[in-house]
């Protein structure tokens, strides 16, 4: 999990993103908060919760190194 100061606030997250990028593995929404992130993996991408959590953990691990530099 990311530290609290690096997580995207809920009020911003439910708003409209600046840009949405569609990929074969899901979509990425870009919000106007630099150095903050949130990861959501839908059931379309991975049906089982175990698989969604694994994807979420891997993405957050990569983001952790990116956001701390």
C-alpha positions as a printed NumPy array, in Angstrom:
array([[  0.   ,   0.   ,   0.   ],
       [  1.158,   3.506,  -0.736],
       [  1.744,   5.955,   2.118],
       [ -1.289,   8.135,   2.848],
       [  0.331,  11.295,   1.445],
       [  0.884,   9.508,  -1.908],
       [ -2.709,   8.232,  -2.287],
       [ -5.25 ,  10.046,  -4.42 ],
       [ -8.07 ,  11.531,  -2.283],
       [-11.511,  10.009,  -2.796],
       [-13.113,  13.37 ,  -3.669],
       [-10.742,  13.76 ,  -6.628],
       [-10.888,  10.118,  -7.635],
       [-14.665,  10.103,  -8.162],
       [-14.38 ,  13.223, -10.336],
       [-13.738,  13.328, -14.058],
       [-10.176,  12.459, -15.141],
       [ -8.114,  14.736, -17.368],
       [ -7.421,  11.864, -19.735],
       [ -8.248,   8.165, -20.044],
       [ -5.923,   5.744, -21.815],
       [ -7.36 ,   2.4  , -22.918],
       [ -5.079,  -0.645, -23.076],
       [ -5.735,  -4.346, -23.708],
       [ -5.268,  -4.93 , -19.964],
       [ -7.688,  -2.233, -18.785],
       [ -7.708,   1.546, -18.727],
       [ -5.605,   4.191, -16.996],
       [ -7.18 ,   7.439, -15.813],
       [ -4.936,  10.501, -15.425],
       [ -5.989,  12.969, -12.709],
       [ -4.602,  16.474, -12.078],
       [ -2.648,  15.528,  -8.944],
       [  1.069,  15.021,  -9.513],
       [  2.853,  12.554,  -7.239],
       [ -0.384,  10.834,  -6.159],
       [ -1.915,   7.611,  -7.413],
       [ -4.772,   5.14 ,  -7.055],
       [ -5.144,   1.714,  -8.666],
       [ -8.479,   0.105,  -9.543],
       [ -8.691,  -3.248, -11.317],
       [-12.125,  -4.169, -12.647],
       [-13.69 ,  -7.607, -12.962],
       [-13.401,  -7.315, -16.747],
       [ -9.622,  -7.399, -16.421],
       [ -9.387, -10.262, -13.892],
       [-12.413, -12.237, -12.766],
       [-11.031, -13.58 ,  -9.489],
       [-10.307, -11.264,  -6.554],
       [ -6.964, -12.998,  -6.012],
       [ -5.857, -12.056,  -9.523],
       [ -7.116,  -8.459,  -9.196],
       [ -5.251,  -8.043,  -5.909],
       [ -2.068,  -9.459,  -7.443],
       [ -2.272,  -6.96 , -10.322],
       [ -2.984,  -4.126,  -7.876],
       [  0.002,  -5.069,  -5.677],
       [  2.373,  -5.241,  -8.651],
       [  1.271,  -1.872, -10.02 ],
       [  1.489,  -0.246,  -6.58 ],
       [  4.965,  -1.699,  -6.095],
       [  6.102,  -0.131,  -9.375],
       [  4.415,   3.175,  -8.492],
       [  6.011,   3.244,  -5.045],
       [  9.473,   3.471,  -6.587],
       [  8.315,   6.061,  -9.127],
       [  6.529,   8.307,  -6.617],
       [  9.333,   8.351,  -4.053],
       [ 11.948,   9.722,  -6.466]])
